[in-house]
Structures are given as C-alpha cells and as structure tokens.
Amino acid sequence: MSARAVTVTLNPAIDQTVRLAHLQPGHVHRARSCRDDAGGKGVNVAACLADWGVPTTALGVLGDGNDGVFSALFAERRIADGCLRIPGHTRTNIKLVEDASGETTDINLPGLSLCDADLDAVSRRLAPLLQPGLPVVLSGSLPAGLPADAWAQLQAQAGAAGAHILLDTSGDALVAALSGAQGALPYAVKPNRHELEAWAGTPLPDRSALRAAGQALVERGVALVAISMGTDGALFIDRRGALVARPARLAQGSTVGAGDAMVAGIAAALLEPSLDLAGGARLATAFSMSRLESSDARRLDPAQVREWTGDVLIERLD
C-alpha cells in the first residue's frame, strides 16, 4: 500500500516513562512503574496517523543496538519502516511523571552523531515516496553532526516534488528552514510561543503579537501557521484569515505527545481538501485532545476524535 503520509525523524528516542507519586529534587524515589516506548516527534506523528487510518511511512535514523522497540511499534501499527540503521544506540529520553500533579519532567540524553552521508541516505529513501500533495512531516530536533540546514535540505527536496511539508522543529533548524535559503519554505509550520519568539528574535507577549509573527510567515509564502498556546488553545493562520481553536474542556493526563498529535491532525486535514481553516483547526485540536485523554503518547481514538471535532471552540479573528 502506497504511503499517504511520510514522517521523518532524524533524532528519535526511546521514551522511558517513570511514574512517581511525588517528585522531590535531591531525594531518593521509588518508582511506581517504568516503561520504554519508541519515541521521537515524527514517530509519535506516524503512530497517530496510523490510528486515524492513514497509510504512513516512517523515515529516520536508528541505532542498530536497540531498535527493537521501534520495529515492534511499526509492525504493530502497520507503519511502513523506512528507517536507516547505523551502528550504535538510539538515545533515551527519561520522562518523570508525577502522579500527584500530572506534571512531567524531561531529561533528554545525548544521542547518535550523524554525518552528511547519513542525511544523504535518508534523502535517497525519501525520493521515491514523494508525490504532489503528499504530507511530509519533518519533525523534532537535529542530532549532533548534522548542519542546521539539514531540515531545509530535505524540505527543498520534498517541495520540489510538490509535497506538502509540515515542519515542527526549533532553534537554528527552524531559522534555517524558514530562511528560504535552500529555495523552499514549508507548506505548514507548527511552532509554540517560545519557538516562534526565538525565530522572531523578540518577545511575543500576547495573541496580537503572535498573530503578527504568524502572518509575516504567511506573507513570505508559508501556507499555514499553527501556533501552540498551551491552555489558551492554538492560533491558526492562513491567507484566508486567522482563528483560535480551543478544546471545549481541558483534558486530563500527561501532555507528552499532545503537540505531535496536533501535527498529525494537521497532516490528516491536508488530506481532506474540502476542509477550510476552521475545519482543519477543529480536527487538529481534537487529535490533541484525544491524545491527552490517552495514557500513551502514540495513541488516539478515532471515534473520540470524530465526536470531539464538533465540540472544538472556534474564535475567528478576522
């Protein structure tokens, strides 16, 4: 079955979730539970898209010393595994979840160091999958060894083939991908407030400032900008206008993977051209809500998403 969406994760991770009753720095803790899951932003997106029924291919780079958890996830969820294996071990991200508050403390360990040859190998695996309109999600941080324009290089390749690039990264990688220096801009981008401030080089203290920064990206050629604002919802901007989408109620549970679920929802919306800006915002928000209700950062309930899509609150800013 040919892919209807592709995700690329250059810096994946094994998410080791440790649940604690309370987290007290400087104290010894007894964990209530511990589990390892295949992670990395693009991997989470691929899993959510698979739950939605979208045939998805996951590309990226894994260490061959501990790739079993990824192979198991891809097989279980029927995600086509296009990941390159190289010698070494994929990094581990430790997530300390405090049951009392629901807050998560992240400790991200260093990962594999890649080189230009590894990026070229991923590019070669991406090339035969590309087609006009295909959502290609470029997601997450860049590993050591790759230049800041690594995402921009893959973005230019996919854009030249007419694919719809959905970018979710930060820092220098985001700046490089939005510079247009490689000859292409993403079709859609999903920064949070802090990532957009880092790109803009200035504080964006309120919704008006965030909207102005998002509109500046649209005017430069980005078709869709979705800005995560936490409990204030998300700001969606395109050439047709701007709106804020909020869940009808705040969902409970860990926020791990909620942003990735929103990215998956945006990708799913791109596959439904009949959806307008509000329709896409509703779907993306419902994806995120369903993820928040799940105990797994890689799971969502399609029936729940369909039910909640109509409950998402839309505030038009036109």
C-alpha positions as a Markdown table, in Angstrom:
| # | Residue | x | y | z |
|---|---|---|---|---|
| 1 | Met | 0.0 | 0.0 | 0.0 |
| 2 | Ser | 1.5 | 3.3 | -1.0 |
| 3 | Ala | 2.1 | 5.9 | 1.7 |
| 4 | Arg | -0.4 | 8.8 | 2.0 |
| 5 | Ala | 1.9 | 10.5 | 4.5 |
| 6 | Val | 5.6 | 10.3 | 5.4 |
| 7 | Thr | 7.3 | 11.3 | 8.6 |
| 8 | Val | 11.0 | 12.0 | 9.1 |
| 9 | Thr | 12.7 | 11.8 | 12.5 |
| 10 | Leu | 16.4 | 12.4 | 12.5 |
| 11 | Asn | 16.8 | 12.4 | 16.2 |
| 12 | Pro | 14.4 | 9.7 | 17.6 |
| 13 | Ala | 14.4 | 8.5 | 21.1 |
| 14 | Ile | 13.3 | 5.7 | 23.4 |
| 15 | Asp | 10.9 | 7.4 | 25.8 |
| 16 | Gln | 11.4 | 5.9 | 29.2 |
| 17 | Thr | 8.4 | 6.9 | 31.3 |
| 18 | Val | 8.9 | 6.7 | 35.1 |
| 19 | Arg | 5.9 | 7.3 | 37.2 |
| 20 | Leu | 6.3 | 8.7 | 40.7 |
| 21 | Ala | 3.9 | 9.7 | 43.5 |
| 22 | His | 5.8 | 12.9 | 44.1 |
| 23 | Leu | 9.0 | 14.4 | 42.6 |
| 24 | Gln | 11.3 | 16.0 | 45.2 |
| 25 | Pro | 14.7 | 17.1 | 43.9 |
| 26 | Gly | 17.5 | 15.8 | 46.0 |
| 27 | His | 15.5 | 12.9 | 47.4 |
| 28 | Val | 15.5 | 9.1 | 46.6 |
| 29 | His | 12.4 | 8.0 | 44.9 |
| 30 | Arg | 10.7 | 4.6 | 44.4 |
| 31 | Ala | 9.1 | 4.5 | 41.0 |
| 32 | Arg | 5.5 | 3.2 | 40.7 |
| 33 | Ser | 6.2 | 2.0 | 37.2 |
| 34 | Cys | 8.6 | 2.2 | 34.2 |
| 35 | Arg | 8.0 | 1.6 | 30.5 |
| 36 | Asp | 10.0 | 2.1 | 27.3 |
| 37 | Asp | 8.3 | 3.3 | 24.1 |
| 38 | Ala | 9.5 | 4.1 | 20.7 |
| 39 | Gly | 9.6 | 7.9 | 20.6 |
| 40 | Gly | 10.7 | 11.0 | 18.8 |
| 41 | Lys | 8.3 | 13.6 | 17.4 |
| 42 | Gly | 7.9 | 12.1 | 14.0 |
| 43 | Val | 7.5 | 8.6 | 15.3 |
| 44 | Asn | 4.6 | 9.9 | 17.5 |
| 45 | Val | 3.1 | 11.6 | 14.5 |
| 46 | Ala | 3.3 | 8.4 | 12.4 |
| 47 | Ala | 1.6 | 6.4 | 15.2 |
| 48 | Cys | -1.3 | 8.9 | 15.5 |
| 49 | Leu | -1.8 | 8.9 | 11.7 |
| 50 | Ala | -1.8 | 5.1 | 11.6 |
| 51 | Asp | -4.5 | 5.2 | 14.3 |
| 52 | Trp | -6.5 | 7.5 | 12.0 |
| 53 | Gly | -6.2 | 5.0 | 9.2 |
| 54 | Val | -3.6 | 6.9 | 7.1 |
| 55 | Pro | -1.0 | 4.6 | 5.5 |
| 56 | Thr | 2.2 | 6.1 | 6.7 |
| 57 | Thr | 5.9 | 5.6 | 6.1 |
| 58 | Ala | 8.3 | 6.5 | 8.9 |
| 59 | Leu | 11.8 | 7.5 | 7.8 |
| 60 | Gly | 14.7 | 8.4 | 10.1 |
| 61 | Val | 17.9 | 7.1 | 11.6 |
| 62 | Leu | 18.0 | 4.4 | 14.4 |
| 63 | Gly | 20.9 | 2.8 | 16.3 |
| 64 | Asp | 21.0 | -0.9 | 15.5 |
| 65 | Gly | 21.8 | -1.7 | 19.1 |
| 66 | Asn | 18.3 | -1.0 | 20.5 |
| 67 | Asp | 16.0 | -0.7 | 17.6 |
| 68 | Gly | 13.7 | -3.5 | 18.7 |
| 69 | Val | 11.1 | -1.2 | 20.4 |
| 70 | Phe | 10.8 | 0.8 | 17.1 |
| 71 | Ser | 10.5 | -2.3 | 14.9 |
| 72 | Ala | 7.8 | -3.6 | 17.3 |
| 73 | Leu | 5.8 | -0.4 | 17.1 |
| 74 | Phe | 6.0 | -0.2 | 13.3 |
| 75 | Ala | 4.8 | -3.8 | 13.0 |
| 76 | Glu | 2.0 | -3.4 | 15.5 |
| 77 | Arg | 0.6 | -0.2 | 14.0 |
| 78 | Arg | 1.3 | -1.2 | 10.3 |
| 79 | Ile | 3.6 | 1.7 | 9.8 |
| 80 | Ala | 6.0 | 1.2 | 6.9 |
| 81 | Asp | 9.5 | 1.1 | 8.3 |
| 82 | Gly | 11.9 | 3.1 | 6.1 |
| 83 | Cys | 14.4 | 4.0 | 8.9 |
| 84 | Leu | 18.1 | 3.7 | 8.3 |
| 85 | Arg | 20.0 | 1.7 | 10.9 |
| 86 | Ile | 23.5 | 2.7 | 11.8 |
| 87 | Pro | 25.9 | 1.3 | 14.5 |
| 88 | Gly | 25.2 | 2.5 | 18.0 |
| 89 | His | 22.2 | 3.1 | 20.3 |
| 90 | Thr | 19.3 | 5.4 | 19.9 |
| 91 | Arg | 19.1 | 7.9 | 22.7 |
| 92 | Thr | 16.8 | 7.6 | 25.7 |
| 93 | Asn | 14.6 | 10.4 | 26.9 |
| 94 | Ile | 13.6 | 10.0 | 30.6 |
| 95 | Lys | 10.2 | 11.3 | 31.5 |
| 96 | Leu | 9.4 | 11.7 | 35.2 |
| 97 | Val | 5.7 | 11.8 | 35.6 |
| 98 | Glu | 4.4 | 13.0 | 39.0 |
| 99 | Asp | 1.0 | 11.4 | 39.7 |
| 100 | Ala | 0.0 | 14.0 | 42.3 |
| 101 | Ser | 0.2 | 16.9 | 39.9 |
| 102 | Gly | 0.3 | 15.3 | 36.4 |
| 103 | Glu | 3.4 | 17.3 | 35.6 |
| 104 | Thr | 6.2 | 15.8 | 33.5 |
| 105 | Thr | 9.9 | 16.5 | 33.9 |
| 106 | Asp | 12.0 | 15.6 | 30.9 |
| 107 | Ile | 15.6 | 14.5 | 30.9 |
| 108 | Asn | 16.8 | 14.1 | 27.3 |
| 109 | Leu | 20.0 | 12.1 | 27.0 |
| 110 | Pro | 22.5 | 12.7 | 24.1 |
| 111 | Gly | 22.0 | 10.5 | 21.1 |
| 112 | Leu | 23.7 | 9.3 | 17.9 |
| 113 | Ser | 26.0 | 11.6 | 16.0 |
| 114 | Leu | 25.2 | 11.6 | 12.3 |
| 115 | Cys | 27.1 | 12.8 | 9.2 |
| 116 | Asp | 26.2 | 14.1 | 5.8 |
| 117 | Ala | 26.3 | 10.6 | 4.4 |
| 118 | Asp | 23.5 | 9.6 | 6.8 |
| 119 | Leu | 21.4 | 12.5 | 5.7 |
| 120 | Asp | 22.0 | 11.6 | 2.1 |
| 121 | Ala | 20.9 | 8.1 | 2.8 |
| 122 | Val | 17.6 | 9.4 | 4.3 |
| 123 | Ser | 17.2 | 11.6 | 1.3 |
| 124 | Arg | 17.5 | 8.7 | -1.1 |
| 125 | Arg | 14.9 | 6.8 | 0.9 |
| 126 | Leu | 12.5 | 9.8 | 0.7 |
| 127 | Ala | 12.9 | 10.4 | -3.0 |
| 128 | Pro | 10.8 | 7.5 | -4.4 |
| 129 | Leu | 7.9 | 8.3 | -1.9 |
| 130 | Leu | 7.4 | 11.9 | -3.0 |
| 131 | Gln | 4.4 | 13.0 | -5.0 |
| 132 | Pro | 2.4 | 16.2 | -5.3 |
| 133 | Gly | 0.2 | 16.9 | -2.2 |
| 134 | Leu | 1.8 | 14.2 | -0.1 |
| 135 | Pro | 2.1 | 15.4 | 3.6 |
| 136 | Val | 5.7 | 15.1 | 4.6 |
| 137 | Val | 6.3 | 15.8 | 8.3 |
| 138 | Leu | 9.8 | 16.9 | 9.2 |
| 139 | Ser | 9.8 | 16.8 | 13.0 |
| 140 | Gly | 12.0 | 17.2 | 16.0 |
| 141 | Ser | 15.5 | 18.3 | 16.8 |
| 142 | Leu | 18.6 | 17.6 | 14.7 |
| 143 | Pro | 21.2 | 15.2 | 16.1 |
| 144 | Ala | 24.9 | 16.1 | 16.6 |
| 145 | Gly | 26.9 | 16.1 | 13.4 |
| 146 | Leu | 24.3 | 17.5 | 11.1 |
| 147 | Pro | 24.2 | 21.1 | 9.9 |
| 148 | Ala | 21.5 | 23.5 | 11.0 |
| 149 | Asp | 20.1 | 23.4 | 7.4 |
| 150 | Ala | 19.5 | 19.6 | 7.4 |
| 151 | Trp | 15.7 | 20.0 | 7.6 |
| 152 | Ala | 15.9 | 22.8 | 5.0 |
| 153 | Gln | 17.7 | 20.4 | 2.6 |
| 154 | Leu | 15.0 | 17.7 | 2.9 |
| 155 | Gln | 12.4 | 20.4 | 2.7 |
| 156 | Ala | 13.7 | 21.7 | -0.6 |
| 157 | Gln | 13.8 | 18.1 | -1.9 |
| 158 | Ala | 10.2 | 17.4 | -0.9 |
| 159 | Gly | 9.0 | 20.8 | -2.0 |
| 160 | Ala | 10.5 | 20.4 | -5.5 |
| 161 | Ala | 8.3 | 17.3 | -5.9 |
| 162 | Gly | 5.2 | 19.2 | -4.9 |
| 163 | Ala | 4.8 | 17.5 | -1.5 |
| 164 | His | 3.3 | 19.5 | 1.4 |
| 165 | Ile | 6.0 | 19.9 | 4.0 |
| 166 | Leu | 4.8 | 20.2 | 7.6 |
| 167 | Leu | 7.7 | 21.4 | 9.8 |
| 168 | Asp | 7.8 | 21.1 | 13.6 |
| 169 | Thr | 11.3 | 22.0 | 14.9 |
| 170 | Ser | 13.0 | 24.8 | 16.8 |
| 171 | Gly | 16.2 | 26.8 | 17.2 |
| 172 | Asp | 18.7 | 27.2 | 14.4 |
| 173 | Ala | 17.0 | 24.4 | 12.4 |
| 174 | Leu | 13.7 | 26.4 | 12.4 |
| 175 | Val | 15.5 | 29.6 | 11.4 |
| 176 | Ala | 17.3 | 27.8 | 8.5 |
| 177 | Ala | 14.2 | 26.1 | 7.3 |
| 178 | Leu | 12.2 | 29.4 | 7.3 |
| 179 | Ser | 15.0 | 31.4 | 5.6 |
| 180 | Gly | 14.2 | 30.0 | 2.2 |
| 181 | Ala | 17.9 | 29.8 | 1.5 |
| 182 | Gln | 17.5 | 26.3 | 0.1 |
| 183 | Gly | 14.9 | 27.5 | -2.3 |
| 184 | Ala | 11.8 | 26.3 | -0.5 |
| 185 | Leu | 9.6 | 27.1 | 2.5 |
| 186 | Pro | 7.5 | 24.6 | 4.4 |
| 187 | Tyr | 3.8 | 24.3 | 3.4 |
| 188 | Ala | 2.9 | 24.4 | 7.1 |
| 189 | Val | 4.7 | 25.1 | 10.4 |
| 190 | Lys | 3.7 | 24.5 | 14.0 |
| 191 | Pro | 5.8 | 26.4 | 16.5 |
| 192 | Asn | 4.9 | 27.1 | 20.1 |
| 193 | Arg | 5.1 | 30.5 | 21.5 |
| 194 | His | 8.8 | 30.1 | 22.7 |
| 195 | Glu | 9.9 | 28.6 | 19.4 |
| 196 | Leu | 8.3 | 31.5 | 17.5 |
| 197 | Glu | 9.9 | 34.1 | 19.8 |
| 198 | Ala | 13.3 | 32.5 | 19.2 |
| 199 | Trp | 12.8 | 32.7 | 15.4 |
| 200 | Ala | 11.4 | 36.2 | 15.6 |
| 201 | Gly | 14.2 | 37.4 | 17.9 |
| 202 | Thr | 11.8 | 39.3 | 20.0 |
| 203 | Pro | 9.2 | 38.6 | 22.8 |
| 204 | Leu | 5.7 | 37.9 | 21.6 |
| 205 | Pro | 3.8 | 38.5 | 24.8 |
| 206 | Asp | 0.2 | 38.3 | 23.6 |
| 207 | Arg | -2.0 | 36.9 | 21.0 |
| 208 | Ser | -1.8 | 40.0 | 18.8 |
| 209 | Ala | 2.0 | 39.7 | 18.6 |
| 210 | Leu | 1.8 | 36.0 | 17.9 |
| 211 | Arg | -0.7 | 36.7 | 15.1 |
| 212 | Ala | 1.5 | 39.3 | 13.6 |
| 213 | Ala | 4.5 | 37.0 | 13.6 |
| 214 | Gly | 2.4 | 34.2 | 12.1 |
| 215 | Gln | 1.0 | 36.5 | 9.4 |
| 216 | Ala | 4.5 | 37.5 | 8.5 |
| 217 | Leu | 5.3 | 33.9 | 7.7 |
| 218 | Val | 2.2 | 33.5 | 5.6 |
| 219 | Glu | 3.1 | 36.6 | 3.7 |
| 220 | Arg | 6.5 | 35.1 | 3.0 |
| 221 | Gly | 4.9 | 32.0 | 1.5 |
| 222 | Val | 4.1 | 29.6 | 4.3 |
| 223 | Ala | 0.5 | 28.4 | 3.6 |
| 224 | Leu | -0.5 | 27.5 | 7.1 |
| 225 | Val | 0.9 | 28.6 | 10.5 |
| 226 | Ala | -0.4 | 26.9 | 13.7 |
| 227 | Ile | 0.9 | 28.3 | 16.9 |
| 228 | Ser | 0.5 | 26.3 | 20.1 |
| 229 | Met | -0.5 | 28.4 | 23.1 |
| 230 | Gly | -0.9 | 25.7 | 25.8 |
| 231 | Thr | -4.2 | 26.0 | 27.7 |
| 232 | Asp | -5.1 | 29.1 | 25.6 |
| 233 | Gly | -5.5 | 26.8 | 22.6 |
| 234 | Ala | -3.8 | 27.2 | 19.2 |
| 235 | Leu | -3.7 | 30.1 | 16.8 |
| 236 | Phe | -4.2 | 29.1 | 13.1 |
| 237 | Ile | -3.4 | 31.5 | 10.3 |
| 238 | Asp | -3.5 | 31.2 | 6.5 |
| 239 | Arg | -4.3 | 33.6 | 3.7 |
| 240 | Arg | -8.0 | 33.3 | 4.4 |
| 241 | Gly | -7.8 | 34.6 | 7.9 |
| 242 | Ala | -6.9 | 33.7 | 11.5 |
| 243 | Leu | -8.7 | 32.0 | 14.3 |
| 244 | Val | -8.1 | 30.5 | 17.7 |
| 245 | Ala | -9.2 | 26.9 | 18.4 |
| 246 | Arg | -9.8 | 25.7 | 21.9 |
| 247 | Pro | -11.0 | 22.4 | 23.3 |
| 248 | Ala | -14.4 | 22.6 | 24.9 |
| 249 | Arg | -12.9 | 21.4 | 28.1 |
| 250 | Leu | -9.3 | 20.9 | 29.4 |
| 251 | Ala | -8.4 | 17.2 | 29.0 |
| 252 | Gln | -6.6 | 15.4 | 31.8 |
| 253 | Gly | -3.4 | 13.4 | 31.7 |
| 254 | Ser | 0.2 | 13.9 | 30.6 |
| 255 | Thr | 0.9 | 16.4 | 27.8 |
| 256 | Val | 3.6 | 14.3 | 26.3 |
| 257 | Gly | 2.9 | 13.9 | 22.6 |
| 258 | Ala | 0.0 | 16.3 | 22.5 |
| 259 | Gly | 1.8 | 18.6 | 20.2 |
| 260 | Asp | 2.8 | 15.7 | 18.0 |
| 261 | Ala | -0.9 | 14.6 | 17.8 |
| 262 | Met | -1.8 | 18.1 | 16.7 |
| 263 | Val | 0.8 | 17.9 | 13.9 |
| 264 | Ala | -0.7 | 14.5 | 12.9 |
| 265 | Gly | -4.2 | 16.2 | 12.9 |
| 266 | Ile | -2.9 | 19.0 | 10.6 |
| 267 | Ala | -1.4 | 16.3 | 8.3 |
| 268 | Ala | -4.7 | 14.5 | 8.3 |
| 269 | Ala | -6.5 | 17.7 | 7.5 |
| 270 | Leu | -4.2 | 18.3 | 4.5 |
| 271 | Leu | -5.5 | 15.0 | 3.1 |
| 272 | Glu | -9.1 | 16.4 | 3.2 |
| 273 | Pro | -9.0 | 19.4 | 0.8 |
| 274 | Ser | -12.7 | 20.1 | 1.5 |
| 275 | Leu | -11.8 | 21.3 | 5.0 |
| 276 | Asp | -11.4 | 25.0 | 5.4 |
| 277 | Leu | -9.2 | 26.7 | 8.1 |
| 278 | Ala | -11.7 | 26.1 | 10.8 |
| 279 | Gly | -12.3 | 22.5 | 9.8 |
| 280 | Gly | -8.6 | 21.8 | 9.9 |
| 281 | Ala | -8.2 | 23.5 | 13.2 |
| 282 | Arg | -11.1 | 21.5 | 14.7 |
| 283 | Leu | -9.6 | 18.2 | 13.5 |
| 284 | Ala | -6.1 | 19.1 | 14.7 |
| 285 | Thr | -7.4 | 20.2 | 18.2 |
| 286 | Ala | -9.5 | 17.0 | 18.5 |
| 287 | Phe | -6.4 | 14.9 | 17.7 |
| 288 | Ser | -4.6 | 16.7 | 20.5 |
| 289 | Met | -7.5 | 16.3 | 22.9 |
| 290 | Ser | -7.7 | 12.6 | 22.3 |
| 291 | Arg | -4.0 | 12.1 | 22.9 |
| 292 | Leu | -4.3 | 13.9 | 26.2 |
| 293 | Glu | -7.1 | 11.5 | 27.3 |
| 294 | Ser | -4.9 | 8.6 | 26.4 |
| 295 | Ser | -2.2 | 7.1 | 28.6 |
| 296 | Asp | 0.0 | 6.6 | 25.6 |
| 297 | Ala | 1.8 | 9.4 | 23.6 |
| 298 | Arg | 1.4 | 7.4 | 20.5 |
| 299 | Arg | -2.3 | 6.6 | 20.7 |
| 300 | Leu | -5.6 | 8.3 | 19.8 |
| 301 | Asp | -9.1 | 7.1 | 19.5 |
| 302 | Pro | -10.6 | 7.8 | 16.0 |
| 303 | Ala | -14.2 | 7.6 | 17.3 |
| 304 | Gln | -13.4 | 10.0 | 20.0 |
| 305 | Val | -11.7 | 12.4 | 17.6 |
| 306 | Arg | -14.8 | 12.4 | 15.4 |
| 307 | Glu | -17.1 | 13.1 | 18.3 |
| 308 | Trp | -14.9 | 15.9 | 19.7 |
| 309 | Thr | -14.2 | 17.6 | 16.4 |
| 310 | Gly | -17.6 | 19.3 | 16.5 |
| 311 | Asp | -17.1 | 20.4 | 20.2 |
| 312 | Val | -13.9 | 22.4 | 19.5 |
| 313 | Leu | -14.5 | 26.1 | 20.1 |
| 314 | Ile | -13.5 | 28.5 | 17.3 |
| 315 | Glu | -12.9 | 32.2 | 17.7 |
| 316 | Arg | -12.5 | 34.0 | 14.4 |
| 317 | Leu | -10.1 | 36.9 | 14.5 |
| 318 | Asp | -11.0 | 38.4 | 11.1 |
